Amino acid sequence: MPIALLVFFATFFALAFFWPTFRLWRRDGVNALVLPYDDTAYGLVGKWFRATLIAVFALLIALSLGLPDRVLGQLRWLEQSALQKAGWALLILSLVWIVAAQAQMGASWRIGIDKDTPTPLVTRGIFARSRNPIFLGMRASLLGLLLVLPSGMTLAIFLLGEVLMQVQVRLEETHLLGLHGNSFEQYRQSVRRWF
């Protein structure tokens, strides 16, 4: 199980983060990775996003190398076959959802807030249903991880990811309102934040 999860999350990272970032750089010369390393609230969110990503991979590598899952604080009440299958379904669906949303973002794709390069407001496709489909997919993927590998550690990762995404989405919406003004306000009024 841990090896399957490790392979899945490596694939997830490659398809959902590395490939779109590389593709944008190669096609347009734009660095899509714009999370700051400063002492602002936004910088803090960026640091914790990185730490969460490292924690997921460190956890899965350690389990794949033989770390007993009991040291993670097993949540036995969640250890049910139906929940594990639902978790895998969430993982797979979230990856497909995120890749589709990123393709629809096109040149607007960024990891973080790009204050230097104005990007078009994307409101079509999946974005006509959710203002934040990529974060919605990331939330689903962390819930899927929790259901597949229920433990205190994966619960902590899920909760930390949830808080970080809630803060990041609000930071991004403030940026988009400043960048697009009334167009973003109309979009915000007509499309829900999540779904």
C-alpha positions in Angstrom: 0.0 0.0 0.0 2.7 2.6 0.9 4.5 1.9 -2.3 1.3 2.3 -4.4 0.7 5.6 -2.6 4.3 6.8 -3.2 4.0 6.0 -6.9 0.6 7.7 -7.1 1.8 10.9 -5.4 5.0 11.0 -7.4 2.9 10.8 -10.6 0.5 13.3 -9.1 3.3 15.8 -8.4 4.8 15.2 -11.9 1.5 15.7 -13.7 -0.1 18.3 -11.5 2.8 20.5 -10.7 6.0 19.8 -12.5 4.7 19.3 -16.1 2.4 22.4 -16.2 5.2 24.5 -14.7 7.8 23.2 -17.2 5.4 23.5 -20.1 4.7 27.2 -19.3 8.4 27.9 -18.9 9.3 26.2 -22.2 6.4 27.7 -24.2 6.3 31.2 -22.8 9.5 31.7 -20.8 7.4 32.2 -17.6 8.4 30.9 -14.2 5.1 29.6 -12.8 6.6 29.0 -9.3 6.1 32.3 -7.6 5.7 31.3 -3.9 7.8 33.8 -1.9 10.5 33.1 0.6 9.8 36.3 2.7 8.4 37.0 6.1 4.9 38.0 5.0 1.7 35.9 5.7 1.9 34.9 2.1 5.5 33.8 2.5 4.5 31.8 5.6 1.8 30.0 3.6 4.4 29.2 0.9 6.8 27.7 3.5 4.1 25.5 5.0 3.0 24.4 1.6 6.5 23.2 0.9 6.7 21.6 4.3 3.4 19.7 3.8 4.6 18.4 0.4 7.9 17.2 1.9 6.0 15.6 4.8 3.8 13.6 2.5 6.7 12.3 0.5 8.8 11.7 3.7 6.0 9.7 5.2 5.4 7.6 2.1 9.1 6.9 1.6 9.5 5.9 5.3 6.5 3.6 5.1 7.8 2.1 1.8 11.1 1.4 3.5 9.4 -0.5 6.4 8.4 2.1 9.0 5.5 0.4 10.8 2.3 2.4 10.3 1.3 2.0 14.0 3.9 4.7 14.8 1.8 7.2 12.9 -1.1 7.0 15.3 -3.5 4.7 13.5 -7.1 5.7 13.3 -8.6 2.3 13.5 -12.2 3.5 13.2 -11.4 4.8 9.7 -9.7 1.5 8.6 -12.6 0.2 6.5 -12.4 -1.3 3.1 -15.2 0.9 1.7 -13.5 4.1 3.0 -10.2 2.9 1.5 -11.8 2.4 -1.9 -13.5 5.8 -1.6 -10.0 7.3 -0.8 -8.5 5.8 -3.9 -11.4 7.0 -6.0 -10.9 10.5 -4.6 -7.2 10.4 -5.3 -7.7 9.4 -9.0 -10.6 11.8 -9.6 -8.7 14.7 -7.9 -5.7 14.1 -10.2 -7.9 14.1 -13.4 -9.8 17.2 -12.1 -6.6 19.1 -11.4 -4.9 18.2 -14.7 -8.1 19.3 -16.6 -8.3 22.6 -14.6 -4.6 23.4 -15.3 -5.1 22.7 -19.0 -8.0 25.2 -19.0 -5.8 27.8 -17.1 -3.3 27.9 -20.0 -0.9 30.8 -19.6 -2.6 31.8 -16.3 -1.2 28.8 -14.5 0.9 29.7 -11.4 1.9 28.2 -8.2 1.3 31.2 -6.0 0.5 34.8 -6.8 2.4 36.4 -9.7 2.4 40.1 -8.9 4.8 40.9 -11.7 2.9 39.4 -14.7 -0.8 40.1 -15.1 -2.7 37.0 -16.1 -6.1 36.7 -17.8 -9.1 35.8 -15.6 -10.1 32.2 -16.4 -13.9 31.7 -16.1 -14.7 29.0 -18.6 -14.8 25.2 -18.4 -14.3 23.9 -14.8 -13.8 27.5 -13.7 -17.5 28.2 -14.5 -18.4 25.7 -11.7 -15.6 26.4 -9.2 -13.4 29.5 -8.7 -10.7 27.3 -7.2 -10.9 23.9 -8.9 -7.2 23.1 -8.4 -7.3 23.8 -4.7 -10.6 21.8 -4.5 -8.8 18.9 -6.2 -5.9 19.2 -3.7 -8.3 19.1 -0.8 -9.9 16.0 -2.2 -6.4 14.4 -2.7 -5.5 15.0 1.0 -8.8 13.6 2.1 -8.2 10.6 -0.2 -4.8 10.1 1.5 -6.4 10.2 4.9 -9.0 7.6 3.9 -6.4 5.3 2.3 -3.9 5.6 5.1 -5.9 6.7 8.2 -3.5 7.9 10.9 -2.9 10.8 13.2 -0.1 11.9 10.8 -2.3 11.9 7.6 -5.1 13.6 9.6 -2.6 16.3 10.6 -1.5 16.7 7.0 -5.1 16.9 5.9 -5.9 19.6 8.5 -2.8 21.6 7.8 -3.4 21.5 4.0 -7.0 22.6 4.6 -6.0 25.6 6.6 -3.2 26.6 4.1 -5.5 26.3 1.2 -8.3 28.3 2.8 -5.7 31.1 3.5 -4.1 30.9 0.1 -7.4 31.1 -1.7 -8.3 34.3 0.1 -4.9 35.8 -0.7 -5.4 34.9 -4.3 -8.9 36.3 -4.5 -7.7 39.6 -3.0 -5.0 39.7 -5.7 -7.5 38.9 -8.5 -9.9 41.5 -7.3 -7.1 44.1 -7.4 -6.0 42.9 -10.8 -9.4 42.4 -12.5 -11.7 44.7 -10.5 -15.3 44.5 -11.5 -14.8 41.5 -13.8 -13.6 39.4 -10.9 -16.3 40.7 -8.6 -19.0 39.6 -11.1 -17.3 36.3 -11.4 -17.1 35.9 -7.6 -20.8 36.7 -7.3 -21.8 34.1 -9.9 -19.5 31.2 -9.2 -19.0 29.5 -5.9 -15.6 29.4 -4.3 -15.4 25.6 -4.2 -18.3 23.9 -6.1 
